[in-house]
């Protein structure tokens, strides 16, 4: 997985009781665009993300 600042990190829901989450990548801390990523989630909080297999990156619009 590779991302750059401004991309969206999307984590798909695992079950019916959870929902899809999205975050904006605000800092890339891994090498060559790899994780971990500092992200701002759709609810406004920031955290360090180590995305799993249920996540994908949506490139920022130019």
N, C-alpha and C positions, 0 to 999 in steps of 0.2 A: 504494500500500500504506500502510495506517495501523495503528498498534499503540499500546498503552499498557502501562505497567509491569504485569507479571503475565501478560500474554498469552504464547502459545507461538508461536515461529517454527518452521515445519516446512519442511525442504528435502528434496524428493523425490530419490530415487536416479536417476542418469543411466544407469547400466549395471548389469549383473548383478554386477559385482565391487565395487560400492559399495552402501551402505545408506542408508536414510532417516535423517535427523538431525533432532533436535528440540532447541530451546533455549528457556529462559525469558527474556523481555525484562526486563532489570533497570534499563535507562535508555533513554529516547528522546532522541536528540540532534538530530533533524531538526525542522522546523517542522510544526505541525499533525499530529503523530503519524507523520510520515514518517521514513524512514531518514536517517542510520545509527542502528542500535540497538546498545547494549551488551547482550550476551547471555551467559547461562551455559549451555553446551552440556550434552548428556546425559552426557558423560564428565567433567563438573565444571569444565572450563577456561572462562575468560571471554575474549571477544574482541569487537571492533567488527565488526558485520555490515552489509554492503551487499547486501541480498537481490536475487537475480535473478528471472527469470521462472519458475524451478523452485521458488520458495518461496511460502508463504502463511502468513497469521496465523490462529491459532485463538484466539478471545477467551477470557479467563479466566472461570472459573465464578464467579458471584456468590454 
